[in-house]
Amino acid sequence: AGLVVLDSENGDILAAAGAGTGRADRANWAEVRDFDRMNPARGPLRLPALQHDGGARRSPGSTFKIVSALGLELAARNDARLDALLGGVPLDQLNATARARGFDFATTAATYPATAHGARITNYREQGVEGRAQAGRLGLAQALTYSLNTWFAWAGELSDATLFGRGDGGVPDAQALDAGALDESRPILAAARRLGFEQPVQLDGGLLPPGFAWRQYDALQATPSHVDPIRSRHELRQMSIGLRMQTTPLQMAMAAGAIGQGATVTPRLLVALDGLEAAPPAPRGLAVRLDRVRAGMKGVIDAGTAAGAFRCAGCAPLRAGLFGKTGTAPVTDNEATVWFTGWLEPGTLPGQARRLAFAVFVSRSEGTGGDHAAPVAAALLATLAGQRPERRTEGKTAMLIGQ
């Protein structure tokens, strides 16, 4: 398990916590050190909030749909039909659009493809999506609010230029020879890279010298988030719903914070060193439409997959300024890694001057992100809401590594 809270404006990591990596203290230090040298990915010195071992247990599940949503908005800038679909269209029109272009998508179906045999994407509790329409229309906001897997899998295909806008054929297994070479054709991957996936994440605030000899799993270096290569349409659909990739709470907090800010977030743990202050943040605007993504994330709190978690005692003051997204990444038939990420608008907490982004994951869960991860975030935020402002760390870096 792990969580991160960061300041979306300046990137300060205000809190980072982890559990499940084993005990490390003075009594067993020599043993821990030797184990870490032999198997660093599984050593108790790893920081689950910031680092991952590349395994299947670190897929973000549907929290990645906020990244997919940005990718869809990127593609929609040059595709009027996709833009209309994101805005919401009547169910009959949605189904007709899919049929006309050869896609086996239906709003009544619990799977995508709807009728074909073989690998398919399935909605939670094997339900269709038609019941999630608002005023007879279904679009990006509703798909995010209710985490509609089949809609995202289909929309991801629509946005991907390697498929040529058709339901079969294309070159889904196209591979990039250079970093970013597929960004124009695969906008979801482009959005992920824009938010920090596949990029080094150094937390020194530019204070360490340019030639510093970074080593894997340094405490001031987060593990880069990674998307596995895509070699089929089904793997492309899986990417759209947050499978076949590895990430950290830090990266997902960066993604949520960027949507709240409208610009990228560069995290840091060091704010000063030897009398020098960290470099000021240099955010890059996302340059896409964000209102539909934000509306979907607001809906998650108000009526969607995290609504139950934020009906807790002490949560009432939070709900108006809270945006979020749940995620559930199956690992076995009975076990999943579950997530929750989002942000809190300035002023939601007493004395809170800046937007706060956060992410939580819990591994080996038998529930969903709404069952087990969102309640962790709710408990943390409700505790902060009940504290006096002077008791909270505001605009300063606090590192909490717990068992």
C-alpha positions in Angstrom: 0.0 0.0 0.0 1.1 3.6 -0.5 -0.1 7.2 -0.7 1.1 10.6 -1.8 -0.2 14.1 -1.2 1.4 16.9 -3.2 1.0 20.6 -3.8 -0.1 20.9 -7.4 1.2 24.4 -7.8 4.8 24.0 -6.8 5.2 20.2 -6.8 6.1 19.8 -3.1 5.5 16.3 -1.8 3.7 17.0 1.4 3.3 13.4 2.5 4.3 10.0 1.3 3.6 6.8 3.1 3.9 3.1 2.5 3.2 -0.2 4.0 3.8 -3.9 3.3 7.6 -3.7 2.5 8.8 -5.2 5.8 10.5 -3.8 8.8 13.8 -2.0 8.8 15.4 -0.7 12.0 18.7 -0.7 13.9 18.4 -4.3 15.0 18.1 -5.8 11.6 19.9 -3.2 9.5 22.8 -5.4 8.3 20.3 -8.1 7.1 18.1 -5.5 5.4 21.1 -3.9 3.7 22.3 -7.3 2.3 18.8 -8.3 1.2 18.4 -5.0 -0.5 21.6 -5.4 -2.5 20.6 -8.9 -3.7 16.9 -8.0 -4.5 16.4 -4.3 -4.5 12.9 -4.5 -6.1 11.5 -6.3 -3.1 13.7 -4.9 -0.3 12.1 -3.2 2.7 14.0 0.0 1.8 11.7 0.6 -1.2 9.2 3.4 -1.0 5.8 2.1 -2.3 4.5 5.7 -2.7 7.3 6.6 -5.1 8.8 3.3 -6.6 7.6 0.1 -8.2 9.2 -3.2 -9.2 7.6 -3.4 -12.7 5.2 -6.1 -11.7 1.5 -6.7 -12.5 0.5 -5.5 -9.0 1.2 -1.9 -9.9 -1.2 -1.4 -12.7 -3.4 1.7 -11.9 -6.7 0.2 -13.3 -9.4 2.8 -14.0 -7.6 5.7 -12.4 -5.6 5.7 -15.7 -8.9 6.6 -17.4 -8.2 10.3 -16.5 -5.1 9.9 -18.7 -7.1 8.2 -21.4 -9.6 11.0 -21.2 -6.9 13.6 -21.8 -5.7 11.5 -24.8 -9.3 11.4 -26.2 -9.5 15.2 -25.8 -6.1 15.5 -27.6 -7.5 13.5 -30.5 -10.9 15.4 -30.5 -9.1 18.7 -31.3 -8.9 17.4 -34.9 -11.9 15.1 -35.0 -15.3 16.7 -34.9 -17.1 13.4 -34.7 -15.0 12.3 -31.7 -15.5 15.6 -30.0 -19.3 15.2 -30.4 -19.1 11.7 -28.8 -17.1 13.1 -25.9 -19.7 15.8 -25.3 -22.5 13.2 -25.2 -24.9 11.9 -27.8 -28.1 9.9 -27.7 -27.7 6.2 -27.2 -29.2 5.3 -30.6 -26.7 7.7 -32.3 -23.8 6.2 -30.3 -24.7 2.7 -31.5 -25.3 3.8 -35.1 -21.9 5.4 -35.1 -20.2 2.2 -34.0 -22.1 0.1 -36.5 -21.3 2.5 -39.4 -17.6 2.2 -38.8 -17.5 -1.6 -38.2 -17.1 -1.6 -34.4 -18.9 -4.3 -32.4 -19.9 -1.8 -29.6 -23.4 -1.7 -28.2 -24.6 0.3 -25.2 -26.7 -2.7 -24.1 -23.7 -5.0 -24.0 -21.7 -5.8 -20.9 -18.6 -6.6 -23.0 -16.6 -5.2 -25.9 -16.6 -6.5 -28.5 -20.2 -7.2 -27.8 -20.7 -10.5 -29.7 -17.3 -11.8 -30.8 -15.6 -14.7 -29.1 -12.1 -14.4 -27.6 -10.6 -11.7 -25.5 -13.0 -9.0 -24.4 -13.3 -6.0 -22.1 -16.1 -6.4 -19.5 -17.9 -3.8 -17.4 -18.1 -4.0 -13.7 -20.8 -6.4 -12.6 -21.2 -7.3 -16.3 -23.7 -4.5 -17.0 -24.4 -2.5 -20.1 -23.7 1.3 -20.2 -27.2 2.5 -21.3 -28.3 3.0 -17.7 -25.6 5.6 -17.1 -26.9 8.0 -19.7 -28.0 11.4 -18.5 -31.0 12.9 -20.2 -30.6 10.2 -22.8 -27.0 11.0 -23.6 -23.8 9.3 -22.9 -20.3 11.0 -23.1 -17.0 11.3 -21.5 -18.2 12.8 -18.2 -20.6 9.9 -17.6 -18.0 7.3 -18.7 -15.6 8.6 -16.1 -18.2 9.0 -13.3 -19.3 5.4 -13.6 -16.0 4.0 -15.0 -17.5 2.4 -18.1 -14.8 0.0 -19.4 -16.5 -0.8 -22.7 -16.9 2.8 -23.6 -13.3 3.6 -22.9 -12.0 0.6 -24.8 -14.0 1.6 -27.9 -13.2 5.3 -27.6 -9.6 4.4 -27.3 -9.8 2.5 -30.6 -11.6 5.4 -32.2 -8.9 7.8 -31.2 -6.0 5.7 -32.4 -4.8 6.5 -35.9 -3.0 3.1 -36.3 -6.5 1.6 -36.7 -7.6 3.9 -39.5 -11.0 4.6 -37.9 -12.3 1.1 -38.6 -13.4 -1.9 -36.4 -10.9 -4.3 -37.9 -7.5 -4.2 -39.7 -5.0 -1.5 -39.1 -1.6 -1.9 -37.4 -2.3 -1.9 -33.7 1.1 -3.5 -33.2 3.0 -0.5 -34.5 6.1 0.1 -32.3 7.9 3.4 -31.8 11.5 3.4 -32.9 12.2 6.5 -30.8 10.5 7.9 -27.7 7.4 9.8 -28.7 7.4 8.5 -32.3 3.8 7.2 -31.9 2.5 10.3 -30.1 0.7 11.7 -33.1 -1.0 8.3 -33.9 -1.7 7.1 -30.3 -3.0 10.1 -28.3 -3.6 8.2 -25.1 0.1 7.2 -25.0 0.9 10.9 -25.9 -1.1 12.1 -23.0 0.6 9.6 -20.6 4.0 10.9 -21.7 2.9 14.5 -21.3 2.0 13.8 -17.7 5.3 12.0 -16.9 5.0 8.4 -17.9 8.2 6.9 -19.4 10.1 9.9 -18.0 12.8 10.1 -15.3 11.3 11.5 -12.1 14.0 13.1 -10.0 12.8 14.8 -6.8 15.8 17.0 -6.0 14.3 20.2 -7.2 17.3 20.8 -9.5 19.6 21.1 -6.5 21.9 18.2 -7.1 24.6 18.7 -9.7 23.9 17.9 -13.3 26.4 15.0 -13.3 25.0 13.4 -10.1 25.3 9.6 -10.3 21.7 8.5 -9.9 21.1 4.9 -9.0 18.0 2.8 -9.3 15.8 3.2 -6.2 17.5 6.3 -4.8 15.2 7.9 -2.3 15.2 11.1 -4.4 14.3 9.3 -7.6 10.9 7.8 -8.3 10.6 4.9 -10.6 9.4 6.0 -14.1 5.9 4.8 -14.9 5.8 2.4 -17.9 3.2 1.2 -20.5 3.8 -2.2 -21.9 4.2 -2.5 -25.7 0.9 -2.8 -27.6 0.8 -5.8 -30.0 -3.0 -6.2 -30.6 -6.3 -4.5 -30.5 -7.1 -6.1 -27.2 -3.9 -4.9 -25.6 -4.8 -1.4 -26.9 -8.2 -1.7 -25.2 -6.5 -2.9 -22.0 -4.2 0.2 -22.0 -7.3 2.5 -22.3 -8.6 1.1 -19.0 -5.3 1.1 -17.2 -4.0 -2.5 -17.5 -0.6 -3.7 -18.8 1.3 -0.8 -17.2 3.1 0.0 -14.0 2.9 3.2 -12.0 3.2 4.8 -8.6 0.9 6.9 -6.3 3.2 9.8 -7.1 2.6 9.6 -10.8 -1.1 9.3 -10.5 -1.2 12.3 -8.1 0.8 14.2 -10.7 -1.8 13.2 -13.3 -4.7 14.3 -11.2 -3.0 17.5 -10.1 -2.3 18.4 -13.7 -6.0 18.1 -14.6 -6.8 20.3 -11.7 -4.1 22.9 -12.6 -4.5 22.7 -16.3 -0.7 22.2 -16.5 1.9 19.6 -15.7 3.2 19.1 -12.1 6.9 18.6 -11.4 7.3 16.9 -8.0 10.1 17.6 -5.5 11.3 16.5 -2.1 14.2 18.9 -1.7 13.2 22.6 -1.4 16.7 23.9 -0.3 20.2 22.6 -0.1 23.4 24.3 1.2 21.7 27.7 1.2 20.3 27.3 -2.4 16.5 27.1 -3.1 15.0 24.6 -5.5 14.3 25.8 -9.0 10.8 27.3 -9.4 8.3 25.1 -11.2 8.0 25.4 -14.9 4.6 23.9 -15.7 3.6 23.2 -19.3 -0.1 23.8 -20.2 -2.1 20.7 -21.2 -3.6 22.6 -24.1 -6.7 20.4 -24.3 -10.3 20.8 -23.2 -10.6 19.9 -19.5 -14.2 20.7 -18.4 -15.5 17.3 -19.4 -12.8 15.4 -17.6 -13.3 17.5 -14.5 -17.0 17.0 -14.7 -16.5 13.3 -14.8 -14.2 13.3 -11.8 -16.6 15.5 -9.8 -19.3 13.0 -10.6 -17.2 10.2 -9.2 -17.5 11.9 -5.8 -21.1 13.1 -6.0 -22.8 10.0 -7.5 -20.2 7.6 -9.0 -17.8 5.0 -7.9 -16.5 6.8 -4.8 -19.7 8.4 -3.6 -20.1 5.9 -0.7 -16.6 6.5 0.6 -17.2 10.3 1.0 -20.4 10.0 2.9 -18.2 9.4 6.0 -18.4 11.4 9.2 -16.2 14.5 8.6 -16.4 14.3 4.8 -19.3 16.8 4.3 -17.0 19.8 4.2 -14.8 18.1 1.6 -17.3 17.1 -1.1 -17.8 20.5 -2.8 -14.1 20.9 -3.5 -13.2 17.3 -4.2 -12.6 15.6 -7.5 -11.5 11.9 -7.9 -11.3 8.7 -9.8 -11.3 5.1 -8.5 -9.4 2.2 -10.0 -9.4 -1.6 -9.7 -6.7 -3.6 -11.5 -7.3 -7.4 -11.3 -4.3 -9.5 -10.5 -6.0 -12.9 -10.0 -9.7 -14.0 -10.1 -10.1 -13.0 -6.5 -7.5 -10.3 -5.9 -6.8 -6.8 -7.2 -4.7 -3.7 -6.7 -7.1 -0.9 -6.0 -6.6 2.9 -6.3 -8.0 6.3 -5.8 -6.6 9.6 -7.0 -7.9 13.1 -7.2 -7.4 16.6 -6.0 -8.9 19.1 -3.4 -9.7 22.6 -4.6 -8.0 25.5 -2.7 -10.0 26.7 0.3 -11.7 23.3 0.9 -9.7 22.8 4.1 -9.4 25.7 6.5 -6.3 27.7 5.6 -5.6 25.7 2.5 -4.2 28.1 -0.1 -3.3 25.7 -2.9 -4.7 22.8 -4.8 -3.7 19.5 -3.2 -3.4 16.3 -5.3 -3.3 12.8 -3.9 -3.3 9.1 -4.8 -3.7 5.9 -2.8 -3.2 2.3 -3.7 -3.9 -0.9 -1.8 -2.7 -4.3 -3.0 -4.1 -7.7 -2.5 -7.6 -6.3 -2.2 -10.8 -8.4 -2.6 -12.8 -5.3 -3.2 -12.7 -2.2 -5.6 -11.1 1.2 -5.5 -14.3 2.5 -4.1 -14.3 -0.1 -1.4 -10.8 0.0 -0.1 -8.7 2.9 -1.6 -11.2 5.8 -1.6 -11.9 5.3 2.1 -8.2 5.6 2.9 -8.2 9.0 1.1 -11.5 10.0 2.8 -10.1 9.2 6.3 -6.9 11.2 5.6 -8.7 14.2 4.2 -11.4 14.2 6.9 -8.6 14.2 9.5 -7.0 17.2 7.8 -10.4 18.9 7.7 -10.7 18.5 11.4 -7.2 19.9 12.2 -6.3 23.5 12.9 -4.4 25.0 9.9 -1.2 25.5 12.0 -1.1 21.8 12.7 -0.9 20.9 9.1 2.2 21.1 6.9 1.4 23.8 4.4 3.8 24.5 1.5 6.6 22.5 3.1 7.9 19.0 2.4 7.0 16.2 4.9 8.1 12.6 4.3 6.2 10.0 6.2 7.3 6.4 5.6 5.3 4.1 7.8 4.8 0.4 8.1 
